[in-house]
């Protein structure tokens, strides 16, 4: 009896230590049983999904963790069910967005791995989710800087040439015609020489702002 009590106390202590550890890490952690029903979520997982553990427990994980492709919006099949079915770890492919309950969607990355007991029998799975919002925003800003002029916000010469090259290469496969219009700012040098480059920069910004709303979808300025 005493030995059993000691074993129960040791197991309880080990479980508490594990839960404290999971509660303190920065990633969201969700554990499920072999049927894909939620058993545990740490506070980060509750925050990301919008589901408190008390409501999420015993619900199918696909109901709480719904993900779509960021580019197309197409739903992504339940990765937890796939990991359980294949008996192997699964990682996110491409850019993924989590559909949060009662909040805006969040860019994420995730991985799922089966949980096995000492006999190698699968007893559930663990889902680990990272919030990638800042990283995706940073990558988007870098991409924008690489293809846009920092002064006017319009496409830069490099991006314009790439789009023209792509249009020429695919012109035979596409219907319709394309036109190129070259626009010169008359007496622009005079503005720079008499009022300074700051005035010339402001003129470029204003001209760009005037032309941008008049573009059709697919036009390039």
C-alpha positions as CSV (number, residue, x, y, z in Angstrom):
1,X,0.0,0.0,0.0
2,X,2.8,2.4,0.9
3,X,4.7,1.6,-2.2
4,X,1.6,2.2,-4.3
5,X,1.0,5.6,-2.6
6,X,4.6,6.5,-3.3
7,X,4.2,5.6,-7.0
8,X,1.0,7.6,-7.3
9,X,2.7,10.6,-5.7
10,X,5.7,10.3,-8.0
11,X,3.4,10.0,-11.0
12,X,1.4,13.1,-9.9
13,X,4.6,15.0,-9.3
14,X,5.9,14.1,-12.8
15,X,2.6,15.1,-14.4
16,X,2.6,18.4,-12.6
17,X,6.2,19.1,-13.6
18,X,5.3,18.3,-17.2
19,X,2.3,20.7,-17.2
20,X,4.3,23.5,-15.6
21,X,6.9,23.0,-18.3
22,X,4.4,23.1,-21.1
23,X,2.7,26.2,-19.6
24,X,6.0,28.1,-19.5
25,X,7.2,27.5,-23.1
26,X,6.6,30.0,-25.9
27,X,5.0,27.5,-28.3
28,X,1.4,26.3,-28.3
29,X,1.1,22.7,-27.3
30,X,-2.0,20.4,-27.8
31,X,-2.2,16.8,-26.9
32,X,-4.8,14.4,-28.2
33,X,-5.9,10.8,-27.7
34,X,-5.9,8.2,-30.5
35,X,-9.3,9.3,-31.7
36,X,-8.0,12.9,-32.2
37,X,-9.9,14.3,-29.2
38,X,-8.1,17.1,-27.2
39,X,-6.8,16.1,-23.8
40,X,-4.6,19.1,-23.0
41,X,-3.8,22.6,-24.2
42,X,-1.2,25.0,-22.7
43,X,-2.1,28.7,-22.2
44,X,-0.4,29.7,-25.5
45,X,-2.6,27.2,-27.4
46,X,-5.7,28.6,-25.7
47,X,-4.6,32.1,-26.7
48,X,-3.9,31.3,-30.3
49,X,-7.0,29.2,-31.0
50,X,-9.4,31.2,-28.9
51,X,-10.5,28.0,-27.1
52,X,-10.1,27.6,-23.3
53,X,-9.1,24.1,-22.3
54,X,-12.4,23.6,-20.4
55,X,-14.4,24.0,-23.6
56,X,-11.9,22.3,-26.0
57,X,-11.3,19.1,-24.0
58,X,-12.7,16.0,-25.7
59,X,-13.6,18.0,-28.8
60,X,-12.1,16.8,-32.2
61,X,-8.8,18.7,-32.7
62,X,-9.9,19.6,-36.2
63,X,-12.7,21.7,-34.7
64,X,-10.3,23.7,-32.6
65,X,-7.3,23.7,-34.9
66,X,-8.6,24.6,-38.4
67,X,-5.9,25.7,-40.8
68,X,-5.9,27.0,-44.4
69,X,-3.3,27.7,-47.1
70,X,-2.3,31.4,-46.8
71,X,-2.2,32.0,-50.5
72,X,-5.3,30.2,-51.7
73,X,-7.5,30.0,-48.6
74,X,-8.0,26.3,-49.3
75,X,-8.6,24.2,-46.1
76,X,-5.7,21.9,-45.1
77,X,-6.6,18.4,-44.1
78,X,-6.3,17.6,-40.4
79,X,-2.6,17.0,-39.8
80,X,-3.2,15.3,-36.5
81,X,-5.4,12.7,-38.1
82,X,-2.7,12.2,-40.8
83,X,0.1,11.8,-38.2
84,X,-2.0,9.3,-36.2
85,X,-2.9,7.4,-39.4
86,X,0.6,7.2,-40.8
87,X,2.3,6.8,-37.4
88,X,4.9,9.4,-38.3
89,X,5.7,13.1,-37.7
90,X,4.0,15.7,-39.9
91,X,5.2,19.3,-40.5
92,X,3.5,22.2,-42.1
93,X,4.1,22.6,-45.9
94,X,4.1,26.2,-47.2
95,X,2.6,29.2,-45.5
96,X,-0.3,28.2,-43.2
97,X,-2.9,30.3,-41.4
98,X,-4.8,29.3,-38.3
99,X,-8.5,30.2,-38.2
100,X,-8.9,31.6,-34.7
101,X,-12.1,31.5,-32.8
102,X,-13.6,35.0,-32.5
103,X,-10.4,36.7,-33.7
104,X,-8.3,37.4,-36.8
105,X,-6.5,34.6,-38.5
106,X,-2.8,34.0,-37.5
107,X,0.1,33.0,-39.6
108,X,1.6,29.8,-38.0
109,X,3.9,26.9,-38.4
110,X,3.2,23.5,-36.9
111,X,4.4,20.0,-36.4
112,X,2.6,16.9,-35.2
113,X,4.2,13.7,-33.8
114,X,2.6,10.5,-32.4
115,X,3.0,9.8,-28.7
116,X,4.1,6.2,-27.9
117,X,4.2,4.3,-24.7
118,X,7.1,2.1,-23.6
119,X,5.9,-0.8,-25.8
120,X,5.9,1.5,-28.9
121,X,2.1,1.5,-29.0
122,X,0.6,4.9,-30.2
123,X,-1.4,6.4,-27.4
124,X,-2.1,9.8,-28.9
125,X,-0.3,12.7,-30.6
126,X,1.2,16.1,-29.7
127,X,0.7,19.2,-31.8
128,X,3.2,22.1,-31.5
129,X,2.3,25.4,-33.1
130,X,4.5,28.5,-33.5
131,X,3.0,32.0,-34.1
132,X,4.7,33.2,-37.3
133,X,3.0,36.6,-37.6
134,X,6.0,38.8,-37.1
135,X,8.2,36.6,-39.3
136,X,5.7,36.7,-42.2
137,X,5.2,40.4,-41.9
138,X,9.0,40.9,-41.9
139,X,9.4,38.7,-45.0
140,X,6.6,40.6,-46.7
141,X,8.3,43.9,-46.0
142,X,11.6,42.6,-47.4
143,X,9.8,41.4,-50.5
144,X,8.1,44.7,-50.9
145,X,11.4,46.6,-50.5
146,X,13.1,44.4,-53.1
147,X,10.4,45.1,-55.8
148,X,9.3,48.7,-54.9
149,X,10.8,52.2,-55.0
150,X,11.1,53.5,-51.5
151,X,10.4,57.1,-52.5
152,X,7.1,56.6,-54.4
153,X,6.0,53.1,-53.4
154,X,5.7,52.2,-57.1
155,X,7.4,49.2,-58.7
156,X,11.1,49.7,-59.2
157,X,12.9,49.3,-62.5
158,X,14.1,45.7,-61.7
159,X,10.5,44.5,-61.0
160,X,9.2,46.4,-64.1
161,X,11.7,44.7,-66.3
162,X,10.9,41.3,-64.9
163,X,7.2,41.8,-65.5
164,X,7.8,43.0,-69.1
165,X,10.0,40.0,-69.7
166,X,7.4,37.6,-68.4
167,X,4.7,39.3,-70.5
168,X,6.8,38.9,-73.6
169,X,7.7,35.3,-72.9
170,X,4.0,34.3,-72.4
171,X,2.4,36.6,-75.1
172,X,1.8,33.6,-77.4
173,X,-0.2,31.7,-74.8
174,X,-2.3,34.7,-73.8
175,X,-5.1,36.4,-75.6
176,X,-5.3,40.2,-76.0
177,X,-2.7,42.9,-76.5
178,X,-0.3,44.8,-74.3
179,X,0.8,48.4,-74.5
180,X,3.7,50.4,-73.0
181,X,3.4,54.1,-72.3
182,X,6.5,56.1,-71.5
183,X,5.7,59.3,-69.5
184,X,8.2,62.1,-69.1
185,X,7.9,64.8,-66.4
186,X,8.5,68.0,-68.4
187,X,11.0,70.4,-66.8
188,X,11.7,68.1,-63.9
189,X,15.4,69.1,-63.9
190,X,14.4,72.7,-63.5
191,X,12.4,71.8,-60.3
192,X,15.5,70.0,-58.9
193,X,17.9,72.8,-59.9
194,X,15.8,75.7,-58.6
195,X,14.0,74.2,-55.6
196,X,16.3,71.3,-54.6
197,X,16.1,67.6,-54.6
198,X,13.6,67.5,-51.8
199,X,11.1,69.3,-54.0
200,X,11.8,67.0,-56.9
201,X,11.2,64.0,-54.6
202,X,7.9,65.5,-53.4
203,X,6.9,66.0,-57.1
204,X,7.6,62.4,-57.9
205,X,5.5,61.3,-54.9
206,X,2.6,63.5,-55.8
207,X,2.6,62.4,-59.5
208,X,2.8,58.7,-58.4
209,X,-0.1,59.3,-56.0
210,X,-2.2,60.9,-58.8
211,X,-1.6,58.0,-61.3
212,X,-1.9,55.0,-58.9
213,X,-5.7,55.3,-58.4
214,X,-6.2,55.4,-62.2
215,X,-4.6,52.0,-62.8
216,X,-6.7,49.0,-63.7
217,X,-6.1,45.6,-62.3
218,X,-3.0,44.2,-64.0
219,X,-1.6,47.6,-65.0
220,X,1.9,48.3,-64.0
221,X,3.3,51.8,-63.1
